[in-house]
Amino acid sequence: MTNSLYLTVAVLVGVGAATQSALLAAMGRDKGPYEGTWINMLAAIGGLSVILVARAMLGRSPMLPSPFNHALAFAVVIGVTGVALAISVRGLNPVYAITGLFAIAYLLGIGYGAPRIGIALFVAGVTVGQLGGALAYDHVGAFGLDVHHASVTRVAGLAVVLAGALIVRFAP
C-alpha cells in the first residue's frame, strides 16, 4: 500500500472513532457511561475473538501463550461475550452492540498503518477523520444526541486540523 492509501485508512479509522464516540455518548445518555463502556468492551473483546478464530481456521493461530494459542479458547470467549452483550443491550438500541468493533479497527489500523507511514502521520489522519465525523454527527444529532450545527467556526477548526495533517504528511 502506498502512503496515501494508509493515510486514507487512517482517516476512515478516525471516522469510525467518531462513530464509536457518538454511540458511547448515546449509551451514556440512555444507560450511563459505565454501562456504555461495559457494552463497548464486550463488543471489542467478542469481535476480536471472532477475528482470531477466523485466522486460526485459516492456519494462523494466535502467537500467544497457551491456552490462547488455540481457537477453542477464543470460541469460548465469543460465547461468553455474546451472551453478556445480548443481556447488556437489552432495552437499548441494538446498534449499540457494535460500538466496540470500532476500537478493533482503530487498534489494528495502528498496528498495520503506523509502522509504514509513521505514528505522527497515522494519528494525524485519524484526528482529521475523527473530527470530521464528529462534526457531521453533531450537525445531524446522530443517535438522538443534541444538534450542534456545523458553523463556519467549527468547519474552520476542522480545516486547521486538516492543514496540520498535511504539514505532517509533506514534512521532510
N, C-alpha and C positions, 0 to 999 in steps of 0.2 A: 504494500500500500504506500502511496505517496504521502508526503506531509499534509497536503490539502485534504486527502481522504481521512487521515487520522484526526485532523482538526475538525472536519465535518462531523465525524463520530463524536468528538468531544462536545460539540455544540448540541448534538442530539441527546447525548447523555445529560447535558445541562437542562434541556427541556424536560427530560424525564425526572430530573431532580426537582424541577419546579412543579411537575405534576404530583410527585410524592409529597412535596411541601403543602400543596393545596389540599390533597387528600388527608394529610395529617391534621391540617388546620380544621377541616370539616369534621373529622373524627373527634378532635379536641373539643369542638363546639357541641357535638352531638352526644359524646360519651365521656370525654375527659382526656387530657394529654397523656396520662399514664396508660390508659386503656388503648388509646390510639398507637402509642409506642409499642405496646404489647402485640397488637394486631400486626403492625408493621414488621416486628421482629419474627413473628411466627411465619409470615409470608416469605420473608427473606430466607430464613433457615429451611423452610419447606421447599421453596423454589430452587435454592442452591442444591439441596439434596436430590431433587429431580434431575438437575444437570449432571451431578456426579454419578448417579445411577445410569443415566444415558451414556455417559462417557465410559463407564465401566463395561457396559454391554457392548460397546464398540472396541473393547480391548485396552482401554486406557484407564486402568484403575487409579484411584487417588494415591498420590505418593505421601500417605500419612501412616502413622504407626497403627498397628493392629489394635482394635478391630476395624478401624476406619479406612483400611485399605481394601475393603470388600464392599460390594454393592449392597449386600444384605443389611449392613449397619445403617446405611442411608435410606434403605427401603423402610426400615422401622421408624426412622426419623420422619419420613414422609407421612407414614400412617399416624404417628402421634401428633405432628404439627397440623396435619389435615383435619383431624378431629378437633383439636384445640382451636384452630382457626374457624371452623364451622360453628362451633359453640360461641366463640368470642364475637363473631359478626352478627349473631342472631339479633334481629330487631334493627339492624343498621342497613344502609345501602350496601348490597352485595359487592359493589365495585371496590369498596374499601379493602376487600380481601386481597387485592393485587398490589397494595401500596408498597410492600417490601420488595417486590420484584424490581422496582426502580433502583433500589440500593444495590442489587446484584449487578445491574447494568453499569452503575457508577464504579463499583469496585473492580469488576472485570475490565471495564474500559480503561481505568488507570493502569491495571496490570499489563494490558496489551499496548495501550497507546503511549503512555508516559515514557517508557523506555525508548521508544522510537522517535518521538518528537520533543522530548524533554518535559519535565514536570510543569515548568512555568507555562509553556505554550498549551499543554493539555488543560491545565487548570484555568487558563485564560479563556479557552474555548468553552469549557464547562460554565464558567461565570457568565459569558455572553448568553449562552443558551438558557441558563437558569434565570437570569434577569429578564431576558426577552419573554420567556414562557410565563414567568410570574407577572410581568406587566400585562400580558394578554389575559391571563386568568383573572387578575384583579379587574381588568376592564369589563369583563363579562360577568363577574361574580360567580365564577366556576364553583360547582358543587354547593350552591346555595350560600356562598360566602358573600360578605358585603361587597358592593361595587366600589371600586376606586378607579375612576376614569384615567385613561392614558393621556394625561395632559402634555402640553408642549414641554414643560419642565421635566416630567418623568421620561419622556421619549429622549430628551436631550441627555439625561443621565445615562440611558442605555447607549446613546451614541458615544459618550465619553468612555464608557466601559469597552465598547467595540473598538474605539481608537486605541485604547491601551492594549487590547489584544493584538491589534495589527502592529503596534510598535514592538511588542514581544515577538511576533511572528517574523518581522523583517529586520530585527536587530542583528548586527554581525556577531 
